[in-house]
């Protein structure tokens, strides 16, 4: 049964103001201007949008807008510091095999982000993909190994996960909901507002990805909840095309629609 808390989750990656941009090259559609993002967030606050606050209720439960960051590129530290200065909390999803590599966060920086009051979650161990194509055993190992690395690093339970690449199928979600994995929140890249699946102890939360071409006005609209349904339909149409192409190119069967 679908559940909608009023919560909205926003997805960002890396920022051009840093030379530590994770795996993003200049010109990537996901490489944002931190200045434009800041101006959009601050304008949204002026318009009455309420964001997740440090020390507040768990993200995904408060009906507030949550900022999430994927990959663990070094520029995430700029976002963490800016938001903490505003009293706002974000969730940073880390690919643990990339910790300490060139252009990525190191162990001390991840601890610092946690100490600022942010949430640190898993974005798998190696970012293998498409994630929805992984065998069940490999998917399980990607989650558990990543959780283990982060829990040893931070000394706290890590029970949130974002799907690498965002590509999911119903079976992907069912596997991630397994009690063995111990996840309480699973984030996808489907632009759906709030918790859209809650059949086990894990909540599945959609996200709207902010892209480089978006200016301040559009970012404000997204924070405000405008345009999500149109973008969701566009996203699902693209997913369906990719699934059909994949099925016919490898002689597979007709794919099932996303959960």
N, C-alpha and C positions, 0 to 999 in steps of 0.2 A: 504494500500500500504506500502510495507516495506521501511524503511528508514535506511541508514547506514551512520553515521557521521564519521566513522573512530575511534570513541571512543571505548575504552575497559574498562570494569569494572571488578575488581578483588575482590573476596570475601575471607575474613579470619574470624576466630573466636577468640579463646583464645590462650595464649602463656604459655609455660611451665616454663618460667623464673619467673613467678609470682605464688604465692600460692592462688591467687584469680582468679580462672579459670572458673567462671560462672557455667554452668551445666556440664562441661566436666570433665571426669575422666582421670587419667593417662592412657596412651595407646590409647586414642581416636584418630581416624584418622584425626580429625579436630584440635587437640592440637599441635600447631606448635612450632618450635624453633624460637624465635625472632632473634637470631643471624644468622640463616640460611636465614631467610626472609630478613633481612637487607643486607646480602651479595649478595643475588639475586637482590634486588632492586638497590643496588649501582653498581653492574656489568651491569645491564640493562641500567642504566644512562650512563655508560661508552660506551655502545654499541649504544648510540644515542636515547634511548627510552625517551620520554618526559612525565612527570607525571603532574597531576593536581596540581596547585600551589595555595597557600594561597593568597586570594585577586584576583584571576583570574576569568575568565568567569564561569558561573554556570556549575557544573559538568554535563556531558552528552551532552554538547554543544560545547566543545572546541576541540574535536578530540584528547585529551590527555588521558593517562591511569589514571583511577580513582581507588583508594583503598577504599573498603567498609568493614565495620566490623559489624557483626551481634551479637545480644543477649544482649550486655551491661555487659559482664563479667568484673571483676575488672582489668584484665590484659590489657583491651583496653586502659587504661591510659598510659601504657608503649608505645604502638603504637602511641598514640596521641602525646606524648612528643617527641618521636624520629622523627616523620614526621614533626612536627612543627619546630624542630631544623634544618631540612633540607629545610624548606620553602615550604613543601608539605602539601596539604590538603587531608583529608579523610572524608568520610561520615560514621557516627556511628549510627547504627539502634538499638534502645533501646526497650526492652520489659518493659513497664512501671510498671506492677505489681511486677516486680522483683527489682525495684529501692530500694537500701538500704538494700536488703537482704544479708546474708552472701555470700561472693565471687562475689558480683555484685557491680557495680558503685552506689555511693550514689548521692544525689541531688547536693551537692557542686562539686563533681567530674564531673558531666555532665555539669554543668555551666562552670567549668574550661576548659573542652574540647571545648566547644563553644567559650570561650574567646581566645583560642589559634588560632582561625580562621577556625576550622573544621565545618562541617555541621552535625547537629543532626536530625535524622529522626525516624520514627515510625517502630517498628517491631511487632506491635499489642500490646494489653494490657496484655494478659495472655499466648500467644504462644500456643493457643489451636490448635489441629490438628487431622488428616490432615486438613490443612486450606481450601483446595478445597472442603472438605465435609461439611463445616459449613453451616447452613441455612443462607439465605441472611440477615435476621435481625441480627443474631449473628455476621456475618462478618462485617456488617455495624457498630455495636456497638464496636467491637474490634478495628476498625480503629479510630472511632470518639473519644472513650474514651482515647485511647493512645495519639492522637493528642492534646486533651484537656489538659491532664496532662503535656505534654511537652511544650505546648504553655504557660501554666500558670507558669511553672518552668523557662522558658527561656525568656519570654516576646517577642517572635517573632513567626511569622507564621511557622508552620511545615507542609510542603506539599510533603514530600518524604516518601516512604513506601517500605519496603522489605518484601516479602511474607515469613511467618514462614515456615520452612521446605522446601521451594521452590516448593512444589507440586502445580501445577496449571492446570486448564482446561480453555477452552475459556470462559465459564461462569464466572469463577473466575476473569479473567481480565476485562470482561465487567462490573462486579459489582464494581470493584475497580476504573474503569474509570468514574463512576457516578459523575456528577458535585457536588452532595451533599457532597461527601467525600473531595473534594477540593485538590486532589492530582495532582502534576505536573509531578512527576517521580515515576514509579513503577518498582522495581527491582525484578527479578526472579533469580532462580539458574540454569537456562538453559544457557549452555556455548555458547552464541551467541554474536558476536561483535557488539557494537554500539546499536543504537535505532532500534529495530526490529518491532515495531508497534507504529503508531502515528495517530490514527483515531479520537482522541478527543484532548482536551488540555493536556492530560496526555501522556507522553512518556513511553513506556515499554522497559526496558533495561535488557539484559542478563548479566550473570556474570560467570566467571571461578573460581571455588573454589580451593584454595590452600590447599593441604593436607600434613600431617606429613611426608609421605614417599618421598615427592618431595625434591630433592636436589637443590643446587644453579643453576646448569646448566639448569635443567628443568624449574625452576622458571623464569630464564632469557628468555627462549623460549616462555613461556606463556605470559610474559610481552610484548614480541616482536610480538605476534599474531600468533605464530606457534602452531599447534595441536588443534586449537579450533574446527574445523569442525569434526575431528575424535572423539573428546570428546563429542561433541554435539550429534552425532549419537549414541554413546554408552549410553549417558544419556537418550536420547529419547527411545531407545530400553528397557532400564530398567524401564522407566516410563510406557511404553506400557505393559510390563509383569505385573507390579504391578496393573495396571488398569484392565487387564483381570482377574487376580486372584481375585481382589476385586469384580468384576462384577459377576463372577460365584460363589464365596463363599457366597454372600448375595442374589443371585438370581436376580441380576440387569440386565441391558441391556448392549449391547456392547458399550464400552466407545468411546467418540469422541477423536480424536487426539488433542494434545496440540496446542494452538494458535501460 
